[in-house]
């Protein structure tokens, strides 16, 4: 690598990992095609390649000037990956779906890093993600669910940014976990534990003894309620910058949802581009790229409901009572469409 290259970190160099031990940022050269073939910009989803490690302060100087950044926060299994992919098009935006660098910052925070240090690392990570490919208007960043505890901080750090908050109806969310078997139920418990550590479930009014008596899907429902509570607070705090979007509304009215988000993000999006996305991205599975339309999704959930419907229905009824007692809305306010 020549001297000129050593003094440049173009947007093709993804800010991939934050190494807290050495206070360095690891960059990996991933082009648009490579990133687009992976559902998430995280370990085990992208191919292994040599990385370039730079001290965090030097990395900020080497990176080119940033562009606007917008966020998609989500509670899982709600078509947020598909939604983000719709904007990840040349000339529109560069999508960053669950970038690992934000997970690294969250992990450092959980291990006891000082809040001020976490804030600086978070700000630096956001700046390095706000680097779209050449010709794109802005970056759309969809953090993983474990980063939702830092959503308010991200919006505070970037007062010009807006956010779409995506969620699935509770029964659909629980069906998504149930039909994935062990892995789905484990995911629900891991999210619950992360939220419990961050005191994001306190409003539910349940004790540790209460939680110990709950089944897997009840635990997952508690995590879902906690996310709804967090999202409601964000909408209340940033009413002009934050809008909600349910997976049902997105799938029923995708063009309206994309146009509404483009307006919120101040992204120039033509009707031709919307139609093109609807005819390509929305007809594919966002995780593996296989053909997968709305009818196939309905069939999949119908099959899951025939197996898990009784359990899911009972848990949903229980969760509705818990949410009502805690004053948590099952439908978020201020919808995008």
N, C-alpha and C positions, 0 to 999 in steps of 0.2 A: 504494500500500500504506500503510495507516494505521499510527500509532505502535504500537498494540496488536499488529498483525500483525508489525511489525518486531522486536518483542521476543518472538517465538514461533517455534519451529521444531518443528511437530508431526511425528508419524511419517510423514505423507504426504510430507514433504520428505526424499527419499532422500539420504543422505550419499554423493554420487556420485563425486567426484574429490578427491584430495589434490594440491594444487599446492605442490610443495616450494620453488619459487622465491619465492613470497610467503607461504609457511606459512599457507595458507588452505584451507578446506574448501568445495567447491562443492556446493550443495544444489539439487536439481531436484524440482519438484512432480509426482510420479508416483503416481496412485491405484492401488488394488489391481488393477483391470481392466487398466490399461496395463502394469503390471509382469507380470501373469499372461500377457499376450499375447507376452511376450518370453522366449526360452529362457534368456538370461543378462542380468544387470543390468550390461551393459558397453557401451562405445562400439560403434556400428554395429548394436546390437540394440534399443536404445530410441529412440523418436522424439526428434529434437532439440527442445529447449525452452529458454527463457531460464533461466539459473542464478542463484542467489543465493550470492555468495562472502562468507564470514565468516572473520575471523582464527581460527585453531584454538582458542585459549584462550577466545575469546568464544563460539564455536560450542558448546563444552562447557557453557557456562553457560546458553545459550539453549535447548538441547535438554531435553526433559522427562526425568524420572527413568527410568532404564533398567529393563528386565525381564530375567528369566533368558535366557541365550543358550546354544545348543547347536550342535555342529559336525558336518558331514559332510565328511570328507576323502576323496579318491578318486584313482584313477590313470588315469582317462579311459576313456570308452566302456564304462561298467559300470552304466548305468541310474541313476546318482546324481542326474541332473536329475529323472528320473521319481520317484525316491524322495523327494527334497526337495519336489517338487510335491504329493505325497500329504499332507504336513503343512501346506501353504500353503492353509488353509481358514479362513473366518471362524469365530471362536470357538475355533480350535485354535492355530495358530501363523502367523507371517509368515515366509515363506521368502525367503532372499536367495541366489539362485543366481549364483555367480561375480561378486560385486560388484566393480566396477572400482576402488573406492577401495583395496582390498587389493592389487590389481595395481600401483597407483601406489606403495604403500609398498615392495613388492618391488623395483620399478624403482629407487627412490631408494637402496635398500640396495645394489643391484648397481652403482650409480654411485659408491659409495664413502662413503655417509653413515656417520657414527659409529654404532656399535651402540647406544649409549644413546639417541641421537636416534631411531633406527629403532624402538627399543622403545617410546618415548613416543608416536610417531606410530601405531604398531600398536595400542597400548592405546586411544588416542583413537578410532581407526577402529572398533575392536570395540565400544566404548561407544556410538558413534553408530549402529551396526548393531543393537544390542540394544534397538531401539525398535519393537516390533510395532505393527500397527494396533490401534486401540481395540477392546477386547473379546477380543483374542487373548491366549493365556497366555504366550507366549514367542517368541523369534526362533530360527529354524534357519538357520544360515549354512553354505553350501557354497562354500568358496573354490575358485578355479581350481587346476589342478595346479601352476602355477608358484609358488603360495604354499605348497606342501607343506613347503618348507624352513623355514617359520616355524610349522608346526603345533605343534611342541613349545612354542614361545614363547607361542602363543595359549592353550594349555592351562595353562601356568604363570601367565600373566596373569589367567586366569579359573579359579581352583581349584575353583569350584562347577560348572563346565561339564563335559559329557561329549562323547564323539565316536563316531560310527560311521565305520569305515574301509571304503570300498567298492572292490572290484576285480573285474575280469573274469578268467576263466581265460586263461592266456597265449595259447592258440590263438585264442580268441574276440577277444582284444585285437588280435592281429596281423591277423586277418581284417577287423576293423573298419577298420584303417588301410589295408589292401591294397585293399579295395573302394571306398575313397574316392579312389584313384588318387594323383595328384601331391600334392594337399592333405593326404591322410592320411599319406603318407610324409614330407612336409615337417614336419607336426606332430610326428611321432615324433622327427625330428632336432632340432627346436627344443627339445623337452622334454629330450632328451639333453644338448644344449649347456648348458641352464640348470642341469641337475643336475650336470654336470661342473664348471661354474664354482663350484658350492657344495660341491664335493668329496663329493657324495652317491653317487658310483660307485666310490670308492676300494676298497671291500671286494671288488669283482669281481676285483681282482688283474690287470687288464689295463692295458697301457701305451698311450700315445698312438699308438705305432706299430701296436699291435694294433688299436686302434680304426680307424685309417686303412684297414686292410684289410677292414673289415666292410661288408656290404651294408646297404641301408636297413632291412630288417626285423630284421636282427641288431642294429643300433643301437637300434631301437625296443624290442627284447627286453631290451637292457641297461638302458634307462630303466625298463622294467617291473620288472626285478629290483631296481633301485635303490629303486623305490617300495615293493616288498615288504619290502626291508630296513629302510627308514625306518619303515614301518607296524609291523613286528615290534618294533622298538625302542620305539615309542610304547606298544604293548600291554604290553611288559615294564616300562616305566617307570610306566605308569598302569593297572595291571590292573583296578582297580575302576571306572574311568571310561571305558575304551575297549573297544569291541567291533568285531569284523570282520564283514563281510557280502559274500559273493560275489554277482555278478549272477545266477548260476544259482540260488542259494538264494532270492534275493529273488523271482525270477520263478516259481519252483516253489512257494513258500510265502509269497505276499505278505502275507496276513493275519497270519501268525505273525511275519513280519519287522516289520510295522508295529506290532504289539502289543508286541514285544520292544523296539523303539526307543522307543516311548512310555513304557515302564517305565524305560528307561535315562535318558530325557530328563525324567522326572517330569512327563509330559504327560497330562492326563486325556483319555482317548480311549475312547469307547463302542463297543460292538460294532456298533451301528447306523451310527456314523460310519465304521468300518472297511469295512463292507459297501457303504456309499454311495461311498466312495473307490474300492473295488475295481470298482464298476460304472460309474465315470465316468473318473477320472484314469488308471486302469490299462488302459483300452481306447483310449487316445489316444497318439499320438506326442508325446513330451515337448518336441520341438523346434518342431513346426509345428501341433500340435493335430489332425492328421488321424487317422482311425480306424486303429489299429495294435495288434493283439493278439499274444499269444504265438505263435500259429500263423504269422502273417505274419512275425514276427521269425525263426522257425525256417526258413521258406522263403527268406528273404533270406540267411541265413547258409549255407544249403545251396547256394544258387546261387553264393555267393562261394567256398565250399569247392571247388566243381567247377572253378573257374578258378584259384584260388590255393592249393589244398590241398597240392600237392606242395612248393611253396616254404615255406609256413607250417609244414608238418610237419617239414621239415628244420631250419628255424630253431628250432622248439620243442625238438627233440631236442638241438640244440647248446646252447641256453639252459639246458636241464635239467642238462647237464653242468657248465656254468659256475656255475649256482646251487648245485649239490651241492658243488662244490669250495670255494665261498665260504661254505657253510653257510647259504644263504638258502632259506627254505621257500616252495614254490610255493602252498601252501594256508596262509592265515594262521590262527594260533591264536585261541582265545577267540571262536568265532563267535556271532553274535546268534541264529541259528537253524540 
